[in-house]
């Protein structure tokens, strides 16, 4: 009923064939379309803003300068050194970034220069003996000994906690500096080093993202955003848990890498890829390269963390079995068990054996000379097992161990003819090594600093596993001025250079000239181009009438920058020692710098008297009297020479 009623009412309102009104469409005026660039503005505007922001930040030197090289010192123009802040490009949030040992080199390479770059991690940098204890310093000193007429530059750019990723990123800038040789020792930090497979980095193990991040880190805008993020994080979280922790503890935290796990394999894959890239980059520039196998402490470093569910298969158990085998006289079996214990250590600070397999395979495939440090250190060790005899911790060599590194690298350079072109001195290899070790610029203060660094390292994770970090003063008692200065260097960031100068001054006050010379030798070893250091030590030794001791410093001074002072004293000391020809050579050279030095003129007169050249002797004694009329003995000498004439 309802539907019928509805249809009836609807039909009633419809008119058949009713013409619908015609709808008129309003005319729309044709408007001009906006130009194409108009549509690009929303996309270009942010880009323009970012470019302007980047330009502004660079103009006002915002943030850290992460250029690879910076000028060395205002008083030494024309020299470069690795930027102290370059590591901030890689250590994005870590406090207390590492740095190199600051080896300077000429911005424009001089003709005849032999330039070596040393690349690696903390072992290559020389921890805990840096800056003066690195094997690169042994190589530099031996090259300078063997090739005294060649300009030698050994530039160590190694840093703690870096790895093959960072080295590859730095390599283009290194290759631009025209190296004659590169020495590479790398592989221990592939897991916990910056961006390593087991590191705390967000992009760990992702090669593409790491490459992108390294590229973006070049921009100041990215620094600004990162600093803003870190500031906000600090507000919400407060001080990070790594505050005061060692770099080793901060980089690893507690990330475990079980043997043969995916993370373990990721580290190997990463290392093989990065090392292969490094080799190819160096080969493309036709730069000679020498690599080394990795060595570590097997006998005296227990596993950091043992995680195997079966006690019999744990790293700790294998280490105990190794100790028992060694005690029972089975050294061969003990060595195998020590290696097994290291391989099962889940806190992978020591590189696995497969890292060395990769190094050997890539070196062989690319015909790269290889120094087998692993075998060499075993051969130097009792029972062919490396321990505390050559290691100070899990993988860093002793000072003697670093000198072995330097010796083996040097021998590989000779074997492969990667050497300077200048004439060699005629001295045996054994004598060369002995002289370098004897004169190694490493003082008692350096030794104490190294010991304190080690104690500080071992007071924290992973050496100290009780969860409470120990301070240096928990281990040592400061007994003298040397100890106090070492403590300030390690714990209070006191300048290494200033500590050595302070101690040298203290020794001088005690008339301890040996101690004084040791500290200045260390300073000169670290700052070989600073003339003021040579002047200071020579002045002190001359005033103390220690002429033979002064002579060696004068020779170094002369090679660096001949002037009136050093040539005068080289000539004078040779005159005292009856080396008349050498005395005359240096004194005449000094005269060319300064012809108005009465003492010099008197000495020249004296050397001509000894040579029975009385005419020249009279000439120079007259010049002496012209400069200083009452010079002691000159008038009497003149009378005698005139009579002899």
Buried (B, 14 or more C-beta within 10 A) or exposed (E): EEEEEEEEEEEEEEEEEEEEEEEEEEEEEEEEEEEEEEEEEEEEEEEEEEEEBBEEBEEEEBBBEBEBBEEBEEEBEEBBBBBBBBBBBBBBBBEBBBBBBBBBBBEEBEEEBBBBBBBBBBBBBBBBBBBBBBBBBBBBBBBBBBBBEBBBBBBBBBBBBBBBBBBBBBBEBBBEBEBBBBBBBBBBBBBBBBBBBBBBBEBBBBBEBBBEBBEEBEBBBBBBEBEEEEEEEEEEEEEBEBEBBBBBBBBBBEBBBBBEEEBBEBBBBBBBBBBBBBBEBBBEBEBBBBBBBBBBBBBBBBBBBBBBEEEEEBBBBBBBBBBEBBEEEBBEBBBBBBBBBBBBBBBBBBBBEBBBEBBBEBBEEBEBBBBBBBEBBBEBBEBBBBBEBBBBBBBBBBBEBBBBBBBBBBEBBEEBEBBBEBEBEEEEEEEBBEBBBEEBBBBBBBBBBBBBBBBBBBBBBBBBEEEEBBEBEEBBEBEEBBBBBBBBBBEEEBEBBEBBBBBBEBBBEEEEBEBBBBBBBBBBBBBBBBBEBBBBBBEBBBEBEBBEBBBBBBBBBBBBEBBBBBBBBBBBBBBEEEBBEBBBBBBBBBBEBBEEBBEBBBBBBBBBBEBEBBEBBBBBBBBBBEBBEEBEEBBEBBEBBEEEE
